[in-house]
Amino acid sequence: MLDRTIIPDFQTITSINIPPAQVITLSNGIPLYVVNVGEQPVVKIEFSFEAGNWQEPQNGVSLFTSKMISEGTRKHSSSEISEYFDKFGSFTESGQGLDRANFVVYGLKKHLSSLLPMVQELLNEAIFPENELETFKNIQLQTLQVNSEKTSFIANKTFRKKVFGNIHPYGNSMTEEAIEGINRDLLINFYKNYWQGKPYKIFLSGNVGEKEINLIEQYFGIQKISQSLDNKVFMNNILPKGENILIEKEGAMQSSIRMGKQLMTRKHPDFFTMMLLNEILGGYFGSRLMRNIREEKGLTYGISSNLALFGQAGYFVIGTDVKREFTQQTIDEIHKEIKILQTELIVENELETVKNYMVGSFAGSLNTPFDITDRYKVIFSENLPLDFYQNYIPNIQQVSDIQLLEAANKYLQTDSLFEIVVGGK
């Protein structure tokens, strides 16, 4: 009988084998990345375009374009498109981020030949109907109005704007004026400049083989591809200096705190050191910030730190929501924990625990072919080495306590951090 009073043995994971991605170039030069893993007859196909916030001429255009791809074509209405995918037991997703936009289809591989013609139609013949556009604008306006009453939303918006600047694509946030300014002509122009017949990447994953690859070639390898408009260039040689900002919100019962700065991308030599340092400070439930500010002092339900990583830049942020009267005490405790990281070496037991947690979480994040493909998306979209994730565990394990102390002093000086408080002190 199993004795549940005895802690089971565990082994430290020293390496992990990630199935390779097959890289294929279609006849027209479009790259196709294939991850053939899994036993279930399901597939995911994602089309990734350089059509995110970075490329948009006006705030909100990228979001509206990506979300309205399925709202109608020259041949089919939005309801007909939806019914078509439903008929084959499949579903679609479309969205955008700071760097890219995407269109994704999930379905059974036996239906792939039926799904791809409709996908091809959406990517080349979307018309952005006026009625659907007005409906989506109203939804976005109502959502923004609700969110704008939340201290956490205001804090996040203010933080990004301060860290990157008002005109930087990573610092922009949606406004009512931006939503009202969206029109069909803007969306059609953006679609023509960055979607329709423009370069993109295709990621095919699941139980797939030559038949599925040939279908991709049949429908997307013959399309004529022309270059997108040139990307914007934003120089970040001089980083903004840290600043303390208090935004009083009358009637707010709590304050939202955001503290951080602009930081590195995955290509930076200190990336893995900062990943580990962030995890120790506030990256998981057993982190120092959680132990101190939640468990010991009971100032908040949750506090965390995070590295947000994008193609051109990234940022480090600490975030929490507390009662107004606990605001300054919470900030003082955050500064205290940062100071300890800058003056005291991390003990071996804690360092080993956090490394094991990170390694285990990484291994657990590769359970499905779709998870694996998401890793390859990062590699190929950000031009990282092919072995970037294959070497993830060794790169984490080799970080020393001295490197962490040096990184804390180099990157976490409190006078270099933006401190945003929305609510009150």
N, C-alpha and C positions, 0 to 999 in steps of 0.2 A: 504493500500500500504506500502511496505517496505521502511522505512526511512534509507537510507544508510549513513546518517550523524551521526547516533547513533551507538556507538560501541556495538556489541552484548555482552550479558552476557557470562561469561565462568565459568566453574567449574574446580577446581584443581582435577586432578586424584590422588586418594589416594591408589588405588589398581587395579590390573588387574588379570583376571582369564585366565590362560594359560591352554588349554586342556592338559590332561595328556598323556604321551606316554605309550603305552602298551609294556612291556618288555617280550620277548619270547626267550627261548633258543631252538635252533634247535637240532635235534637228535645228531648231531656231536659236539655240544657245541658252535656253532656260535651264537652270540647274534643278535636278530632281534628287532628293535625298530620301533613301528608302531604308526603313528599319523593319526587317522581316523577322518578327518575334511574336510568339503567341500561338495558341492552338484554336482559339475561337474564330469563326469565319467573319470577323468584323474588321472594318478598316476605318482609318481616319485620314483624310486628305486635307491639308492646309495650304492655302495660297497666301504668301506673305509679301506685301508690297511696301516699298519705301514711301509711305503715305501717312505718316503720323503727324503729331504736333509740330515736329521739326520742319516739315515741308509746307504746312498750311499757310496761305496768304493772309488769313484772318482767323481769329480765335473761334473755334467751334466747327470750322469747315470740315476738318478731318473726321471728327466724331459723327457729324450728320451724314457725311458721305458714306462712311462704313456702315452705319446703322440702317441706311435706306437702300442699300444695294438690293435687298430682296423685296422692295415695295412696288416693283412693277418694271416690266420691260416692254418693248414694242409689241411683243406677242402675248404676254401673260400679265394678268393683274396680280396684286399681292396675294389675294385669296387663292387664286389658281396656283401660284407658286408654292404656297404653303400646303395646299392639298396634294400637289404633285409629290413633294418629299414625304408627306405622311403616307401616301399610297405605298411607298416602298419601305416603310418602317424606319426612315432615316430622319435626321434633323440637322439643322445648320446653326452656325454661330457666326456673327461678324462683329468686329470691334476694332479698336485702335488704341495705341499707346503713345508715348512721347516720341518714339522713333519709327514705328511701323504700324500698318493696319493689316488685318487679315480676314480671310473668309474660310470657314472650316465646315466640312461635311463629315458626319458620322453615319455609317450604314453597313449593311451586309455586303460582302464582296461580290456575291452573286448578282447584286443589283447595280454594281458600279457602272456597267455599260449604259444603264438607263439614267443614272444620276448625272453623269458627266456632261451630257448635252445641255441640261438645264443649268448646271454650274457655268459652263462656257457662255451661255446666254446672259446670265447675270453679270459676269465679269466683262462683257463686251457690249451689252445692249440695255443697261439700266437707264431709266428715264426720269426718275425722281418726281413722281406725280405731285402736283400742288396740294391736293387734299391731304394726302398722307404726310407731306411736309408740314403743313399747318398743325395737324394733329400731334406730330412728334415735337414740334416747337412748343406747343401748349403743355405737353407732358414735361418737357425739360424745364420750362419756366416754373411750373408748379413744384417740381422736385427741388429746384434751386431755391425757391422761396421758403420751403420747409427746412432745407439744410442750412440756410443762412441764419436761422434762429439758433443754431447749435454752436456752442462755444468751440467744440472740437473741430467743426468744419471751418470756422473762421481762423482758428489757430493753424491748421494745416495749410490753408490758403495763404495766410500771411507769411508763414515760415518759408514756403517755396518761393514766394515773390522776393523775400529778402535775401535768400540764399543765392538765387540765380539772377535776380533783376527783373524789372517790369517787362522788358521786351524779349527776354530769353524764352524759347519754347518750353523749357522745363519749369519756368516760373509763372507761366500763364495759367489763369483759372477762368472758368466760365463765368460770365456776367449776364445780367438781363439784357444789357445793350448788345452784347455779342449775339445772343440768341435771336433777338429782334432783328438784327442785321443780316441774318442768314436768309438767302433766297435761292431759288432754283438755279439761276444762272451761275452763282458761285459754286454750287455743288457739281453742276455739269462740267464747268471748266476744270475744277480740281480732279474730277473723275477722268477727264480726257488727258490731263497732264500727268497723272500719277497712277491711274488704274488701267484704263482702256488701252490695250496694246503696249503697255509699258513693262519694263523688266520686273520680274518677281521670282520668288523661290517657291518650290513645291516640296512639301514634306509628306511622304506617304508612309503610313505605319500600320502594323497589325499583321494578320496572316496573309501576306501578299507575296506575289511571285512574278514571273515573266508575263503572265497574262494581264495582270493589273498594270504593270509597267508599260506594256504595249498599248493599253487603252489610254494611258496618260499621254503617250506619244501621239496616238491617233487624234486626240481632241485638242491637245495643247502644244504639240511640237510643230504643227504646221502654221500656227498663227504668226503673222508678221509682227516683229517687236521693234519699237523705236525708243529712243532715249527719253527719260523723264526730264523735266526742267532741272536745272542745276540746284543742288541743295543750298540752303542758307549756311553761312559760316558765322559762328559766334566764338570770339576769342575769350578764353578764360585764364589768361596769363596772370592777371592780378585778381586774386580772390577778394570778395568783399569782407570788410572787417566786422567782427562780431558786434552785436548791439542788443541792448535790453529794451524790450517793447512791451508796454502794458496797454491793453485795450479793455477799458471798462465796459461791462455790459450790465446795464441796470436790470435788477431782478434775477440775475443768474445765481443759482444756489451753489454752483461749483465753478472752479477755474480749470481751464485746459492749459497745460504746460507743454511747450515744444522747445527743445534745446538741441542745437546741432550746427552743422556747417556743411559747405560743399566739400566733396571728397573725391576719391579716386574711382576708376573703373576697374574691371577685372584684369586688365592688362598690367596694372601697376605692380612693381616688385614687392610692395608691402601689403598686397591685397589679402593674402592668406593670414598674415599676422593680424591685420585689422579684423578679419572675420572672427578669429579666435578671441581677440580682445573684446569685441562687441558681444560675443556670446557670454563671456565671463561677466561683463558689466550688466547686461540686461537682455540677452538674447533668448533665454529660456526660463522656465518656471523656477528653477533653482538658482537663478542669477543673483548677484550681489544686490542689485537694486530691489528685486522682489523680496529677498530675505530681510533687508533692512526696512524698506518703506512700507511694504505690505505686511509681512509676517511679524516683524518685531514691533513696529510702531503703529500699524493699522491705519495709515494715512490714506490708503487707496485700495480699491479692489484689484488694480493691476497697473503695472508700470513696465515698460520695455524699452530697449534700444534696438535700432535696426540700421542696416546698411542698405540703402536703396540704390540699385545699380542700373544704369542705362548705357546706351551706346557711346555717348559723348562725354558724360560726366556721371557723378553719383553724389549722394549725400549721406551723412550720418545724422541720426535723429534719436533723441530720447523723448518719449511721450507718456503722459499720464493725465488723468482728470481727478481733481481732489476738491474737497470742500474749500470754500474761499478762505476760511480761517487757517487752513493748513498749507496755503500756497507757499509762503516764504520758508516755512520749516521744511517742506518737501524739496524746494530748490537748494536749501542749505545741505540737506542730506545727499542730494545728487552730487553737489560739489565735493562733499566729503568723500564719497566713494571714488570719484575721479582722482582726487588727491592721493588716496591710498594706492591706487594703481600706479601713480607716478612716483611714489616714494618707497613702496614695499614690493619685494619680489613675491610672486604668487607661489604658494606652497605646492609641493609636488603632488599631493593627493588631490587638491582642487583642480590643478592643471590636467591631471590624468582623467579625472571625472568628466570635465568639460570636453576634452578631446574625444573620449569614448562616446559621449552623448552626440557630438557632432558627426562622428563617423557612423554611428548607428542610425541617426536620422537620415544621413545621406544615402546609406544602403537601403533604408526603408522607402526612400523616395523614388526607387527604380523598379517598382513592382510590375508595371505594365509597359507594353510597347509604346503607349502614348506618353508615359513618363519619360522613357528613354529618349523619345523623339524631342521632347521639350528641352532636354539637355543639348541635343545636337542643334536645335534651333538657336540657342545662345551661341554655340561655337561658330556656326556658319554665319550668323547675322552680325557678330561682333569681331569676326576674323581672328578668333582665338586658335591656339595650337590644337590639333586634333586630339592630343592626349591630355587636354586640360582637365577633364573630369576623371580620366583614368589615373591621373596623378594627384587627384584631390586629397586622398587619404595620406600619402606620403608628405605632401606639402603641409597639411595640418599637423601631422605628428612631429615634424622637424622644427616647429616653432618653439623657441626656448623662453624661459621666464625673463631673461635679460632683454630679448627682442620685444617682448610685450611691454616691459617697463619703458623701454626707449620709445616705442610707438605711442604709448600713453602720453609721454612728454612731448612728442613731436606733433601729434594730431589732436590731442584733447585738452590743450591749454584753455582754461575756462574763458579767458578774455578773447579768444578767437571764436567762441560759440555765439550764435544768435540765441537769445532767450526770449521766447514769445509767451506771454500770459494773456489769456482772454477770459474775462470774468472779473477778477479783482484780487487784491491782496489784503 
